[in-house]
Structure formats: C-alpha cells, structure tokens
Amino acid sequence: MKYSTPKVSVTPPGPKAREVILRDERVVSPSNWRYLPLVLKDGEGAFLEDVDGNVFLDFNAAAATQNLGVDHPRVIERIRGWLDNFVTYLDIPGLFYHEVVVELCEKIATITPGKYEKRVFLGLSGADAAETAMKLARWYTRRPRFIAFTGSNYGVTGIGALSLFGFNIGVLRGFSPLMPGVTHVPYPYPYRWPFGEDSSDCGMQVLEYLEKHIFRTVAPPDEVAAIFVEPILGDGGVVVPPDGFLEGLQAICLKHGILLVVDEVQTGFGRTGSMFASDHWKLEPDILMLGKPMGGGLPVSACVARSEIMSWPRGSHVMTGAGYLLGCVSALEAIKVMEEEKLAENAQRVGGFMLKRLKAMRDAYDIVGDVRGKGLLIGVEIVRSKRSKEPGVNEVAKACLLAFRKGLLTAYDGIHGNVFRLTPPLILTEQQARTGMDILEEALATVQREGAGEVESVW
Ligand SMILES: Cc1ncc(COP(=O)(O)O)c(C=O)c1O
C-alpha cells in the first residue's frame, strides 16, 4: 500500500502544480469543470497524490467513475495480460467479431435489470450512450419527441444529449438552436420543490403534470418516442425521488407506448448499494444507459435495450472506437471484482455510516440544509441558513477548499451549485470514511463559525 492517510505538506497548488496549470491554461480547452487546482501524479485505491507530494483521500472518484478506486490490482493484471498482442486494433465490433466483445455484452445483458432478452451497443462515454438511445428510440417507435427532466445531465458533448440536458444554463448558453422536440418537466426535488411548501407528494404531482397537462398541451403522447430519466439525479444535486415516482413513470410509458430510458451512467455498478439503482424500484428499462465506472477506469459505455427494440439494420449505427478490446477486458474484470468483492454491499454499509454521521452534522450546523442519498451517492446541500434555505454557494466552495487543504477531495454541483456530491470509490473502508468525515466536519464548522466571506481564488 502506497498510502494509508491523507497528507498535505505543501499548500496546494504547490510550485510544481502551478507550473503545470500555467501551461494547461495556454493549451487545454478552458471548457472543462475543474473544482480544485489538483495536478495529479499518482494514486492507489481511495487515495490520489499530486505533483508536489500531497496525498488526498478521494471522496469524488472522478465524479463516480472510479468505483474500484485507482489501479485495482486485478484490473491492472488483466490489462497487463492483454498487452502482449492485438492491442492497437480498432473497429471491432464495427467491422468484425471478437469473443471478448460478445463476452462483455453477454455479461451486461445478464446483470442489468429486466429478465428479458437484451442487446448491447458499446460506446465510450455517457453522452454517446444518450445519442445511441435517442436514435434507437426514434427508429423503433417512429416517433419524433422526447421528454426529459430539469436537473438532469445525460451528457453534453453532442447536440442530442445536450438537448435533453437540464441542470445548468451556463452549460447551455451559446449552443442553441438545440434539437427540437424535447419537452422538459421538473424532477421531483423534495427539499426545493418550486410549487409550494408541501413537497410530500411532489412525485405524484410531476406524474399528473405530465399526463394531464404536458400530454394535453404541447407533447402528444403518441408522438413521444422516449422518456429519459436518472433514477437518482446525480449532477443535479443527488436528488432521490419519492417512492412511487419512477414506478408511476414506467406505468405512463407502458400506457402510451413510450420507451423508458433509464440513465444509470452515474448510479450504475454498485454506487447506490445495489448493482443498479433501477433495482431499488424494480424498474425494467426499455433502454438503459451505462458508462463512467463500467470500464474499471478505461472509457467504456453502453446502451442496453430489449432485443426487439435493438433490431435496427446493418450499418445504421456504428462507432470506430467503441468496443475496443482493452476496454472490454478491463470492463469484464471490473465487473467481476464488483461482484466478487461485493462492492454494492460495501457501498450500502459504508454509505449508511456516512449518512448517519452527515445527518448528525445537519442537526449540528445551520449551513447544512439537507443530507440525502443512497449507498455511496450522497448529497449534502449547503445553505446560508436553514430558515432561508438560500443556496450556500460561497459556503460550499469555501468548505470544499478548506477540506482540500486538509487532504480531502470533494466536489459540488446541483441546480444552484451548492450541493456536495460525495461519491467515494466503493472500496472505501469505514476507517477511511471516518477520516474523511472528520476533515469535512472541520471544514463545515469553520465556515459556520467564520462565514464564507469572499471565496479567494485558488488558482
Ligand atoms: C447521469 C449521467 N449521464 C450521462 C453523463 C455523461 O457522461 P460522459 O461525461 O461520459 O459523456 C453523466 C456525466 O456526468 C451523468 O452523470
């Protein structure tokens, strides 16, 4: 083990980090998020090391991508074992066949929700899984329209996915016209329900609004190809919908012949305490989007559909790099590790411990407005005060920075940019969780005591 605890010896960004950041600013697209000035050099398990020798405990896991942490030994061994031959060859399955592609698709079809026959289109990113799902839904239903939710992120690197997107106007501004035919409805967000004080039945209200208003006024249901939904909003602020909402959505889809597309790019592969978040509500997606952790740290995504839906003709949807063999073997090993090391169960257990501790912080600090989540997908909504509920935008940024300087890596987003989204690797131990919670609590206590002030530039 290279690391056992966080250790910050040079206030980040240290001199070496600053040098790289300066070069980066000249040549790398400034469109990327970058919550913190962290210049990486190495990592192992739940820890990352920067170029100045600081070691951080990672409560972000590359935005819920590194479910196995960094360089899981079994994944590395499997990749090494593949490196001796036939590594640099692309366009399988675009042009030809290979057994590992079949093996990965068989595995995915077996473990994903729904007992029906499925087919899989492999990809490289969540956004391309969204593009695939949109094309497939239109092709199968011969309908033009889509419903998506405010607060959602289905990817931003294609105009199709971006047209479904709905959690931050800063991401949308300047890119219109987007694809026509997408109608957005509110995601049921109990803590911040825009339509009244009582949010107890906000899930049902959304379903009624969709059926009785949207389907009568602007979107004929017989023209809707698919409804896209995240079972738990990720980037939109870790919003867990009330029970009954997702089941109700599935029923509406069935009634109108609309396909239900469930986006598990962030919630999939054990993150929420079961292999897929759909399992919590017994959802049976017509189309399922997967990505982020699927490749065990290599870029691999998938669009999974009922076989009768994914029956499109030869040549109608192909991508040169999709299904590359190194990604397939890495994904196969990563899934095996998730199953054999029971990482979903660990997420449930350690996540439960973290939620309990965070709820105690909510009760102790006025700036902690809400704590929610499932497994190791946890949202901590920071406010200026519990009474006003005003989003604590500077407060969250300050607490994130203070924690960073003590060796804990976190990130925040949400509709108002004020929600810590805690997504540690699923290998996190209870001891590591405790260490991280201690650092986070110290940061929150400081902001509570001293206020956020003007958040200083960290660059
Ligand atoms: C739920 C969800 N879907 C899709 C995406 C897009 O994934 P990618 O960045 O790989 O395109 C994201 C990314 O954050 C996501 O959280």
The ligand as a MOL file (V3000), in Angstrom:
LIG
                    3D

  0  0  0     0  0            999 V3000
M  V30 BEGIN CTAB
M  V30 COUNTS 16 16 0 0 0
M  V30 BEGIN ATOM
M  V30 1 C -26.1980 10.5880 -15.2800 0
M  V30 2 C -25.1890 10.9510 -16.3210 0
M  V30 3 N -25.4450 10.6300 -17.5980 0
M  V30 4 C -24.5670 10.9320 -18.5710 0
M  V30 5 C -23.3950 11.5810 -18.3020 0
M  V30 6 C -22.4410 11.9240 -19.4000 0
M  V30 7 O -21.3030 11.1190 -19.3510 0
M  V30 8 P -19.9970 11.4930 -20.1740 0
M  V30 9 O -19.3350 12.6280 -19.4670 0
M  V30 10 O -19.1800 10.2320 -20.1510 0
M  V30 11 O -20.4390 11.8630 -21.5430 0
M  V30 12 C -23.0950 11.9470 -16.9820 0
M  V30 13 C -21.8550 12.6690 -16.6600 0
M  V30 14 O -21.6640 13.2420 -15.6310 0
M  V30 15 C -24.0170 11.6100 -15.9710 0
M  V30 16 O -23.7960 11.9290 -14.6920 0
M  V30 END ATOM
M  V30 BEGIN BOND
M  V30 1 1 1 2
M  V30 2 1 2 3
M  V30 3 2 2 15
M  V30 4 2 3 4
M  V30 5 1 4 5
M  V30 6 1 5 6
M  V30 7 2 5 12
M  V30 8 1 6 7
M  V30 9 1 7 8
M  V30 10 2 8 9
M  V30 11 1 8 10
M  V30 12 1 8 11
M  V30 13 1 12 13
M  V30 14 1 12 15
M  V30 15 2 13 14
M  V30 16 1 15 16
M  V30 END BOND
M  V30 END CTAB
M  END
